């Protein structure tokens, strides 16, 4: 859930960032940094889902 909020905040930052009027060198560095963070968050989300899918189900009812 925290990743979703962080992705939303970073997306809004990118929208606002386009209108700040910063030099292109600063914009490029910021876009690379934000893109890297979003890619890492996405990878963690995908990897977490794959791990959850591959985990064996636990037997909680006590029967064998």
N, CA, C and O atoms as a GROMACS GRO file, in nm:
protein
  256
    1UNK      N    1   0.082  -0.119   0.000
    1UNK     CA    2   0.000   0.000   0.000
    1UNK      C    3   0.087   0.126   0.000
    1UNK      O    4   0.055   0.226  -0.064
    2UNK      N    5   0.198   0.118   0.074
    2UNK     CA    6   0.288   0.232   0.080
    2UNK      C    7   0.348   0.261  -0.057
    2UNK      O    8   0.369   0.377  -0.093
    3UNK      N    9   0.376   0.155  -0.134
    3UNK     CA   10   0.432   0.174  -0.268
    3UNK      C   11   0.333   0.246  -0.358
    3UNK      O   12   0.374   0.329  -0.441
    4UNK      N   13   0.204   0.217  -0.344
    4UNK     CA   14   0.104   0.283  -0.427
    4UNK      C   15   0.101   0.434  -0.398
    4UNK      O   16   0.094   0.514  -0.491
    5UNK      N   17   0.106   0.471  -0.272
    5UNK     CA   18   0.105   0.613  -0.237
    5UNK      C   19   0.231   0.683  -0.286
    5UNK      O   20   0.226   0.796  -0.334
    6UNK      N   21   0.343   0.615  -0.273
    6UNK     CA   22   0.468   0.675  -0.318
    6UNK      C   23   0.469   0.691  -0.470
    6UNK      O   24   0.518   0.791  -0.522
    7UNK      N   25   0.414   0.594  -0.541
    7UNK     CA   26   0.404   0.605  -0.687
    7UNK      C   27   0.314   0.722  -0.726
    7UNK      O   28   0.343   0.794  -0.822
    8UNK      N   29   0.204   0.740  -0.654
    8UNK     CA   30   0.114   0.853  -0.681
    8UNK      C   31   0.185   0.986  -0.659
    8UNK      O   32   0.174   1.076  -0.741
    9UNK      N   33   0.256   0.997  -0.549
    9UNK     CA   34   0.326   1.122  -0.517
    9UNK      C   35   0.434   1.150  -0.622
    9UNK      O   36   0.450   1.264  -0.668
   10UNK      N   37   0.508   1.047  -0.661
   10UNK     CA   38   0.613   1.067  -0.762
   10UNK      C   39   0.552   1.104  -0.897
   10UNK      O   40   0.609   1.186  -0.970
   11UNK      N   41   0.439   1.045  -0.932
   11UNK     CA   42   0.372   1.080  -1.057
   11UNK      C   43   0.326   1.224  -1.058
   11UNK      O   44   0.344   1.294  -1.158
   12UNK      N   45   0.268   1.269  -0.948
   12UNK     CA   46   0.225   1.409  -0.938
   12UNK      C   47   0.346   1.502  -0.943
   12UNK      O   48   0.339   1.610  -1.002
   13UNK      N   49   0.455   1.461  -0.881
   13UNK     CA   50   0.577   1.540  -0.885
   13UNK      C   51   0.625   1.558  -1.028
   13UNK      O   52   0.667   1.667  -1.067
   14UNK      N   53   0.619   1.451  -1.107
   14UNK     CA   54   0.663   1.460  -1.246
   14UNK      C   55   0.576   1.554  -1.328
   14UNK      O   56   0.626   1.626  -1.414
   15UNK      N   57   0.446   1.554  -1.301
   15UNK     CA   58   0.356   1.646  -1.372
   15UNK      C   59   0.390   1.790  -1.338
   15UNK      O   60   0.400   1.874  -1.428
   16UNK      N   61   0.406   1.820  -1.211
   16UNK     CA   62   0.437   1.956  -1.167
   16UNK      C   63   0.578   1.996  -1.211
   16UNK      O   64   0.602   2.112  -1.245
   17UNK      N   65   0.669   1.901  -1.209
   17UNK     CA   66   0.810   1.925  -1.240
   17UNK      C   67   0.829   1.983  -1.380
   17UNK      O   68   0.920   2.062  -1.403
   18UNK      N   69   0.742   1.944  -1.473
   18UNK     CA   70   0.755   1.991  -1.611
   18UNK      C   71   0.736   2.143  -1.622
   18UNK      O   72   0.784   2.205  -1.717
   19UNK      N   73   0.664   2.202  -1.527
   19UNK     CA   74   0.631   2.344  -1.535
   19UNK      C   75   0.715   2.433  -1.444
   19UNK      O   76   0.686   2.552  -1.431
   20UNK      N   77   0.818   2.379  -1.381
   20UNK     CA   78   0.897   2.458  -1.286
   20UNK      C   79   1.000   2.549  -1.352
   20UNK      O   80   1.047   2.642  -1.288
   21UNK      N   81   1.035   2.526  -1.475
   21UNK     CA   82   1.130   2.613  -1.545
   21UNK      C   83   1.274   2.596  -1.502
   21UNK      O   84   1.350   2.693  -1.502
   22UNK      N   85   1.312   2.477  -1.464
   22UNK     CA   86   1.450   2.450  -1.424
   22UNK      C   87   1.536   2.425  -1.548
   22UNK      O   88   1.484   2.390  -1.654
   23UNK      N   89   1.667   2.442  -1.535
   23UNK     CA   90   1.757   2.412  -1.648
   23UNK      C   91   1.747   2.264  -1.688
   23UNK      O   92   1.714   2.179  -1.605
   24UNK      N   93   1.774   2.236  -1.813
   24UNK     CA   94   1.756   2.100  -1.864
   24UNK      C   95   1.848   1.999  -1.795
   24UNK      O   96   1.811   1.883  -1.779
   25UNK      N   97   1.967   2.042  -1.754
   25UNK     CA   98   2.057   1.947  -1.686
   25UNK      C   99   1.998   1.902  -1.552
   25UNK      O  100   2.009   1.785  -1.515
   26UNK      N  101   1.936   1.994  -1.481
   26UNK     CA  102   1.872   1.961  -1.353
   26UNK      C  103   1.751   1.872  -1.378
   26UNK      O  104   1.729   1.774  -1.306
   27UNK      N  105   1.672   1.904  -1.481
   27UNK     CA  106   1.554   1.824  -1.513
   27UNK      C  107   1.593   1.681  -1.547
   27UNK      O  108   1.529   1.586  -1.502
   28UNK      N  109   1.699   1.666  -1.628
   28UNK     CA  110   1.742   1.532  -1.667
   28UNK      C  111   1.783   1.449  -1.545
   28UNK      O  112   1.746   1.332  -1.534
   29UNK      N  113   1.859   1.508  -1.454
   29UNK     CA  114   1.902   1.436  -1.335
   29UNK      C  115   1.784   1.397  -1.247
   29UNK      O  116   1.778   1.286  -1.194
   30UNK      N  117   1.689   1.489  -1.231
   30UNK     CA  118   1.571   1.460  -1.150
   30UNK      C  119   1.484   1.352  -1.214
   30UNK      O  120   1.434   1.264  -1.145
   31UNK      N  121   1.466   1.358  -1.345
   31UNK     CA  122   1.385   1.258  -1.413
   31UNK      C  123   1.449   1.120  -1.405
   31UNK      O  124   1.379   1.020  -1.388
   32UNK      N  125   1.581   1.114  -1.418
   32UNK     CA  126   1.650   0.986  -1.404
   32UNK      C  127   1.633   0.932  -1.262
   32UNK      O  128   1.608   0.813  -1.244
   33UNK      N  129   1.646   1.018  -1.163
   33UNK     CA  130   1.631   0.975  -1.024
   33UNK      C  131   1.490   0.926  -0.993
   33UNK      O  132   1.473   0.820  -0.933
   34UNK      N  133   1.391   1.002  -1.034
   34UNK     CA  134   1.252   0.963  -1.009
   34UNK      C  135   1.218   0.837  -1.087
   34UNK      O  136   1.150   0.748  -1.035
   35UNK      N  137   1.263   0.827  -1.211
   35UNK     CA  138   1.239   0.706  -1.290
   35UNK      C  139   1.300   0.583  -1.227
   35UNK      O  140   1.241   0.475  -1.230
   36UNK      N  141   1.418   0.598  -1.170
   36UNK     CA  142   1.484   0.487  -1.103
   36UNK      C  143   1.404   0.441  -0.981
   36UNK      O  144   1.386   0.321  -0.959
   37UNK      N  145   1.355   0.536  -0.903
   37UNK     CA  146   1.275   0.502  -0.785
   37UNK      C  147   1.147   0.430  -0.826
   37UNK      O  148   1.110   0.330  -0.765
   38UNK      N  149   1.079   0.480  -0.928
   38UNK     CA  150   0.955   0.416  -0.973
   38UNK      C  151   0.984   0.275  -1.025
   38UNK      O  152   0.908   0.182  -0.996
   39UNK      N  153   1.092   0.257  -1.098
   39UNK     CA  154   1.128   0.124  -1.149
   39UNK      C  155   1.157   0.027  -1.035
   39UNK      O  156   1.116  -0.088  -1.039
   40UNK      N  157   1.228   0.073  -0.933
   40UNK     CA  158   1.259  -0.012  -0.818
   40UNK      C  159   1.132  -0.050  -0.744
   40UNK      O  160   1.114  -0.166  -0.706
   41UNK      N  161   1.043   0.046  -0.723
   41UNK     CA  162   0.916   0.017  -0.655
   41UNK      C  163   0.833  -0.083  -0.735
   41UNK      O  164   0.773  -0.174  -0.678
   42UNK      N  165   0.829  -0.066  -0.865
   42UNK     CA  166   0.754  -0.158  -0.950
   42UNK      C  167   0.814  -0.298  -0.944
   42UNK      O  168   0.741  -0.397  -0.934
   43UNK      N  169   0.945  -0.306  -0.950
   43UNK     CA  170   1.011  -0.437  -0.943
   43UNK      C  171   0.980  -0.505  -0.810
   43UNK      O  172   0.951  -0.624  -0.808
   44UNK      N  173   0.987  -0.431  -0.701
   44UNK     CA  174   0.957  -0.489  -0.569
   44UNK      C  175   0.814  -0.538  -0.562
   44UNK      O  176   0.787  -0.643  -0.504
   45UNK      N  177   0.721  -0.462  -0.620
   45UNK     CA  178   0.581  -0.501  -0.620
   45UNK      C  179   0.560  -0.630  -0.700
   45UNK      O  180   0.489  -0.720  -0.655
   46UNK      N  181   0.621  -0.639  -0.818
   46UNK     CA  182   0.608  -0.758  -0.903
   46UNK      C  183   0.674  -0.878  -0.835
   46UNK      O  184   0.618  -0.987  -0.833
   47UNK      N  185   0.792  -0.859  -0.781
   47UNK     CA  186   0.863  -0.968  -0.716
   47UNK      C  187   0.786  -1.017  -0.593
   47UNK      O  188   0.783  -1.137  -0.566
   48UNK      N  189   0.725  -0.927  -0.520
   48UNK     CA  190   0.646  -0.965  -0.402
   48UNK      C  191   0.525  -1.048  -0.440
   48UNK      O  192   0.489  -1.142  -0.369
   49UNK      N  193   0.460  -1.015  -0.550
   49UNK     CA  194   0.344  -1.091  -0.595
   49UNK      C  195   0.385  -1.230  -0.641
   49UNK      O  196   0.313  -1.326  -0.614
   50UNK      N  197   0.499  -1.241  -0.709
   50UNK     CA  198   0.545  -1.372  -0.754
   50UNK      C  199   0.579  -1.461  -0.636
   50UNK      O  200   0.552  -1.581  -0.638
   51UNK      N  201   0.638  -1.404  -0.531
   51UNK     CA  202   0.672  -1.481  -0.413
   51UNK      C  203   0.544  -1.527  -0.344
   51UNK      O  204   0.535  -1.642  -0.300
   52UNK      N  205   0.444  -1.440  -0.335
   52UNK     CA  206   0.318  -1.476  -0.271
   52UNK      C  207   0.246  -1.585  -0.349
   52UNK      O  208   0.182  -1.671  -0.288
   53UNK      N  209   0.256  -1.584  -0.480
   53UNK     CA  210   0.189  -1.685  -0.562
   53UNK      C  211   0.258  -1.820  -0.545
   53UNK      O  212   0.191  -1.923  -0.543
   54UNK      N  213   0.389  -1.823  -0.534
   54UNK     CA  214   0.465  -1.948  -0.526
   54UNK      C  215   0.472  -2.007  -0.386
   54UNK      O  216   0.520  -2.119  -0.370
   55UNK      N  217   0.425  -1.936  -0.285
   55UNK     CA  218   0.431  -1.988  -0.149
   55UNK      C  219   0.324  -2.095  -0.131
   55UNK      O  220   0.211  -2.078  -0.177
   56UNK      N  221   0.358  -2.206  -0.066
   56UNK     CA  222   0.258  -2.312  -0.042
   56UNK      C  223   0.154  -2.265   0.060
   56UNK      O  224   0.184  -2.187   0.150
   57UNK      N  225   0.034  -2.314   0.042
   57UNK     CA  226  -0.072  -2.278   0.135
   57UNK      C  227  -0.051  -2.350   0.267
   57UNK      O  228  -0.010  -2.466   0.269
   58UNK      N  229  -0.078  -2.281   0.376
   58UNK     CA  230  -0.063  -2.344   0.506
   58UNK      C  231  -0.194  -2.411   0.545
   58UNK      O  232  -0.302  -2.364   0.508
   59UNK      N  233  -0.184  -2.518   0.617
   59UNK     CA  234  -0.301  -2.592   0.661
   59UNK      C  235  -0.341  -2.538   0.798
   59UNK      O  236  -0.278  -2.570   0.898
   60UNK      N  237  -0.446  -2.457   0.803
   60UNK     CA  238  -0.485  -2.392   0.929
   60UNK      C  239  -0.596  -2.464   1.001
   60UNK      O  240  -0.628  -2.429   1.115
   61UNK      N  241  -0.658  -2.566   0.938
   61UNK     CA  242  -0.770  -2.631   1.006
   61UNK      C  243  -0.726  -2.746   1.095
   61UNK      O  244  -0.810  -2.803   1.166
   62UNK      N  245  -0.598  -2.784   1.094
   62UNK     CA  246  -0.546  -2.887   1.182
   62UNK      C  247  -0.556  -3.026   1.123
   62UNK      O  248  -0.500  -3.120   1.180
   63UNK      N  249  -0.626  -3.044   1.013
   63UNK     CA  250  -0.639  -3.176   0.952
   63UNK      C  251  -0.518  -3.205   0.864
   63UNK      O  252  -0.460  -3.114   0.805
   64UNK      N  253  -0.478  -3.331   0.857
   64UNK     CA  254  -0.365  -3.370   0.773
   64UNK      C  255  -0.412  -3.426   0.644
   64UNK      O  256  -0.331  -3.464   0.560
   0.00000   0.00000   0.00000
